[in-house]
Amino acid sequence: MQPNGEDTFKMGRSTGRLFREKGVSLYKDKEISTTHAKIAMRNGQIFLVDAASTNGTQLNGGDDLTAHAPVLLKNGDIVTMGSTELLVTISDAVDDLDENSTYL
C-alpha cells in the first residue's frame, strides 16, 4: 500500500507481471477482458471500477457498471465478471482469512 493509504489492484484475464504482483488473474474465464476491472483503496474505503471491459461488470446482480466510474464496495457485495462471481469480504483482521478463499 502506498504511504497515502491509496492503492489499486487490477483484475482480469492477464497473466502478466502486474497481475502476478498486484492483482487477480482470472485467466480461465474467457468472458473476462485482459484488464477487466480495478479495486481502488482510497481514504479507508474500497471502490470497484470497471475498466471498459467488453462484457461488463455487475454488482449484486444489477446492470453493468459505468466504465471508469468508481462504485463503493461494502462487505457482502457480490461482483460478477464474465462467469466469475466474487464475494467481497472486508476485514481489518488478517486472522479472519480463510486459506481456501481468494481475497481482494
C-alpha positions in Angstrom: 0.0 0.0 0.0 1.2 3.5 -0.8 2.1 5.9 2.1 -1.0 8.0 1.5 -3.3 5.0 2.1 -4.2 4.6 -1.6 -3.7 1.6 -3.7 -5.0 -0.1 -6.9 -5.3 -3.8 -7.7 -6.1 -5.0 -11.3 -8.5 -7.8 -12.1 -8.6 -9.5 -15.5 -7.6 -12.4 -17.7 -4.0 -11.2 -18.0 -1.2 -13.3 -16.5 1.3 -10.5 -16.8 3.7 -9.3 -14.1 1.4 -6.6 -12.8 -1.4 -9.1 -12.2 1.0 -11.6 -10.5 2.5 -8.9 -8.2 -0.6 -6.7 -7.6 -3.8 -8.1 -8.9 -6.0 -11.1 -9.6 -5.7 -13.1 -12.7 -8.9 -14.9 -13.7 -7.3 -16.4 -16.8 -9.6 -19.4 -17.1 -12.7 -17.3 -17.7 -12.8 -16.4 -21.4 -15.6 -13.8 -20.8 -13.3 -11.6 -18.8 -11.3 -8.9 -20.5 -7.5 -8.8 -20.2 -7.8 -5.8 -17.8 -11.4 -6.1 -16.7 -11.8 -4.0 -13.5 -9.8 -2.5 -10.7 -10.2 -2.3 -6.9 -9.1 1.0 -5.6 -8.5 1.8 -2.0 -8.8 5.5 -1.1 -9.1 7.1 2.3 -10.0 3.8 4.0 -12.8 3.0 1.5 -12.7 0.3 -1.2 -14.1 1.0 -4.7 -14.7 -1.2 -7.8 -14.0 0.4 -11.2 -14.9 -1.3 -14.5 -12.0 -0.8 -16.9 -14.3 -0.5 -20.0 -14.5 -4.3 -20.2 -16.1 -6.0 -23.2 -18.7 -8.0 -21.2 -19.2 -5.6 -18.3 -19.0 -5.9 -14.5 -22.1 -6.2 -12.3 -22.5 -5.5 -8.6 -25.1 -7.5 -6.7 -26.9 -8.8 -9.8 -27.6 -5.3 -11.1 -26.9 -3.7 -14.5 -23.4 -3.3 -15.9 -21.3 -0.7 -14.1 -20.5 2.5 -16.0 -16.9 2.3 -17.2 -14.3 4.2 -15.2 -16.9 5.3 -12.6 -15.9 4.2 -9.0 -18.6 2.3 -7.0 -18.2 1.9 -3.3 -17.9 -1.7 -2.2 -19.2 -3.0 1.1 -18.9 -6.2 3.0 -21.1 -8.9 1.4 -21.3 -7.4 -2.0 -21.1 -9.8 -5.0 -19.1 -8.8 -8.0 -19.8 -10.6 -11.3 -17.3 -10.5 -14.2 -17.9 -13.0 -17.0 -18.9 -16.3 -15.4 -17.0 -15.5 -12.2 -18.6 -14.3 -9.0 -16.6 -12.8 -6.2 -17.8 -12.3 -2.7 -16.5 -9.1 -1.1 -15.2 -9.6 2.4 -13.8 -6.5 4.1 -11.9 -7.1 7.3 -9.3 -5.3 9.3 -8.0 -8.6 10.9 -5.6 -10.8 8.9 -6.6 -13.7 11.3 -10.1 -13.8 9.7 -8.6 -15.1 6.4 -9.7 -18.5 5.2 -6.9 -20.4 3.4 -9.3 -21.8 0.8 -10.7 -18.4 -0.4 -9.4 -15.7 -2.7 -9.3 -12.2 -1.1 -9.0 -8.9 -2.9 
